[in-house]
Amino acid sequence: MIILENDVQKVIVDDAVQAFPNECCGFVFGHEDSNGRRHITQARTVTNAKEGDQRRRFEIAPQDYINAENYAEEQQIELLGIYHSHPNHPAIPSEHDRAAAQPFFSYLIISVNDKEPGPIRSWRLNDDMQFEEENNHLLAM
């Protein structure tokens, strides 16, 4: 299960709407408890570094990954995953998303249809390297 604090949802929604019709992207941070629940307490936006058409793809620059890892260490929290948007498409990972995914990370996807945000859905790779949806819960803070 993944638990999103309200502020995290706001950052992701605002980034997705602002980036439309392009894909946005960023990192999510927090901690995982002893029961495997991921508490997402922070989201940080990054610039989509994809060359060319950003309406169908996003890319995170290597320095942004390094910065995110350093930030997590400084804040004594975990880098738990990545979020991105799917403009005018469902919040379901593409084959491109799967091929680029790492086993530990949660991948939060938000669909934005004509600047109207949909729900945020979260996915993780299973042992067969296929995405499985994580249950989401929004915390009102």
C-alpha positions as CSV (number, residue, x, y, z in Angstrom):
1,M,0.0,0.0,0.0
2,I,1.1,3.5,-0.7
3,I,-0.1,6.4,1.4
4,L,0.0,9.9,-0.1
5,E,-0.1,13.0,2.1
6,N,-2.3,15.8,0.7
7,D,0.7,18.1,-0.1
8,V,2.2,15.4,-2.2
9,Q,-1.0,15.0,-4.3
10,K,-1.1,18.8,-4.8
11,V,2.5,18.9,-6.0
12,I,1.9,16.1,-8.5
13,V,-1.5,17.5,-9.8
14,D,-0.2,21.0,-10.1
15,D,2.9,19.8,-12.0
16,A,0.9,17.6,-14.4
17,V,-1.6,20.4,-15.2
18,Q,1.1,23.0,-15.7
19,A,3.1,20.7,-18.0
20,F,0.1,19.7,-20.1
21,P,0.2,18.7,-23.0
22,N,3.7,17.4,-22.1
23,E,4.6,14.8,-19.6
24,C,5.8,16.1,-16.2
25,C,8.1,14.1,-13.9
26,G,9.5,14.2,-10.4
27,F,10.5,12.2,-7.3
28,V,8.6,11.0,-4.3
29,F,10.1,10.6,-0.8
30,G,9.1,9.2,2.5
31,H,9.5,6.0,4.4
32,E,8.4,2.4,4.3
33,D,7.1,0.9,7.5
34,S,7.6,-2.6,8.9
35,N,4.3,-3.7,7.2
36,G,5.5,-2.6,3.7
37,R,3.3,0.5,3.6
38,R,5.0,3.4,1.8
39,H,4.3,6.7,3.4
40,I,4.9,9.4,0.7
41,T,5.6,12.6,2.5
42,Q,7.2,14.7,-0.1
43,A,7.3,15.2,-3.9
44,R,9.8,17.2,-5.8
45,T,9.4,18.3,-9.4
46,V,12.2,18.0,-12.0
47,T,12.4,19.3,-15.5
48,N,11.5,16.7,-18.2
49,A,14.9,16.3,-19.9
50,K,13.5,14.4,-22.9
51,E,14.8,15.7,-26.2
52,G,12.0,16.0,-28.8
53,D,8.3,15.1,-28.2
54,Q,7.6,15.3,-24.5
55,R,3.9,14.6,-25.0
56,R,4.6,10.8,-25.0
57,R,7.9,10.5,-23.0
58,F,9.7,11.8,-20.1
59,E,13.4,11.6,-19.1
60,I,15.1,12.5,-15.8
61,A,18.6,13.8,-16.2
62,P,21.3,11.8,-14.3
63,Q,22.2,14.9,-12.2
64,D,18.6,15.1,-11.1
65,Y,18.8,11.5,-9.8
66,I,22.0,12.3,-7.9
67,N,20.4,15.4,-6.5
68,A,17.3,13.4,-5.4
69,E,19.5,10.7,-3.7
70,N,21.5,13.5,-1.9
71,Y,18.3,15.2,-0.8
72,A,16.9,12.0,0.7
73,E,20.2,11.4,2.6
74,E,20.3,15.0,3.9
75,Q,16.6,14.8,5.0
76,Q,17.0,11.3,6.4
77,I,14.1,10.0,4.3
78,E,14.0,7.4,1.5
79,L,13.8,8.1,-2.3
80,L,10.8,5.8,-2.9
81,G,9.9,6.5,-6.5
82,I,9.1,8.6,-9.5
83,Y,5.9,10.2,-10.7
84,H,5.0,11.3,-14.1
85,S,1.9,12.3,-16.1
86,H,0.1,10.7,-19.1
87,P,-1.5,13.6,-21.1
88,N,-4.8,12.4,-22.7
89,H,-4.0,8.8,-21.8
90,P,-4.9,6.5,-18.9
91,A,-2.7,6.3,-15.8
92,I,-1.5,2.9,-16.8
93,P,2.3,2.3,-17.4
94,S,3.4,1.9,-21.0
95,E,5.8,-0.7,-22.2
96,H,8.4,2.1,-22.3
97,D,7.7,2.8,-18.7
98,R,8.1,-0.8,-17.8
99,A,11.4,-1.2,-19.7
100,A,12.9,1.8,-17.8
101,A,11.6,0.9,-14.4
102,Q,13.6,-0.3,-11.4
103,P,12.4,-3.0,-9.0
104,F,12.4,-1.0,-5.7
105,F,10.7,2.2,-6.9
106,S,7.0,3.0,-6.9
107,Y,5.9,4.6,-10.1
108,L,3.0,7.1,-9.6
109,I,1.2,8.1,-12.8
110,I,-1.5,10.7,-13.2
111,S,-3.7,11.0,-16.3
112,V,-4.5,14.6,-17.4
113,N,-7.2,15.0,-20.0
114,D,-7.5,18.4,-21.5
115,K,-5.9,19.9,-18.3
116,E,-8.3,18.1,-16.1
117,P,-6.3,15.8,-13.7
118,G,-7.5,12.3,-13.0
119,P,-6.6,10.0,-10.1
120,I,-3.0,9.2,-9.2
121,R,-2.3,5.5,-9.6
122,S,0.9,3.8,-8.3
123,W,2.7,0.8,-9.8
124,R,5.6,-1.5,-8.8
125,L,7.5,-4.2,-10.7
126,N,6.8,-7.7,-9.5
127,D,9.4,-10.6,-9.5
128,D,8.5,-11.2,-13.2
129,M,9.4,-7.6,-14.0
130,Q,5.8,-6.7,-14.8
131,F,3.9,-3.8,-13.2
132,E,1.3,-4.5,-10.5
133,E,-0.8,-1.7,-9.1
134,E,-0.3,-0.6,-5.5
135,N,-3.3,0.4,-3.4
136,N,-3.3,4.1,-2.9
137,H,-4.6,6.0,0.1
138,L,-4.8,9.8,0.4
139,L,-4.2,11.3,3.8
140,A,-5.9,14.5,4.6
141,M,-3.4,16.7,6.5
